[in-house]
Amino acid sequence: RIFPNRESAIRLIGALLMEIDDKWIAGKKYLDMSEYLQWQEEQNQINDQSYIAYIR
């Protein structure tokens, strides 16, 4: 047996999950969404212009 009882295993797993959660909350931002949002806005403008040209 690795753990003396079930409760000790649950305590360890709970502590590990809390640590992982803390790392996710305080972690680095890997994706910079500003470029994507700018691209998305440009695409929306292009689509709007295409639609306006189509209905004329």
N, C-alpha and C positions, 0 to 999 in steps of 0.2 A: 504494500500500500504506500502510495506517495503521501497522502494526507491522512491524518489520524481520524478525521470524521468529515461528514459532508459539509457541515457548517464552516469548517476552516477552508475548504475548497471554494465555497461560495464567497467567503470574505476576500480571498485572494483574487478571484475572478472579478469581483466587484471593484476592488482597488485598482486592478489593471484597466478595467473599462473606464473608471473615473480619470485615470491618468491619460488614457488615449483621448478622452473627450476634452480634457484640458489642453492637450497639445493641438487638437483640431481647432479649438476656439482661439488660441493664442498663436496659431501657426501663421506662416507666411502666406501671402496671397500669390498664388502661382500664375493665375490668369489675370491679365490686365484687360478688363472689359471695355475700356474707353475706346480702343481701336475698333473693336467689334461693333460697339454702339454707333460709332461714327460711320463705319461701313454700312451698317443697317440703315441709318438715316439717308445716306447717299442712294442706296438701293430703292428706298421708298420714294425719294424724289424722282429718280429715273422712271420708276413704275408709274408714278402720278403723271409725269410728262408724257409717257407713252400712251396712257389711257386717255388723256386729254386730246392728244393728236389723233387717236383712233376714233373718238366720238365726234370729231369735227367733220 
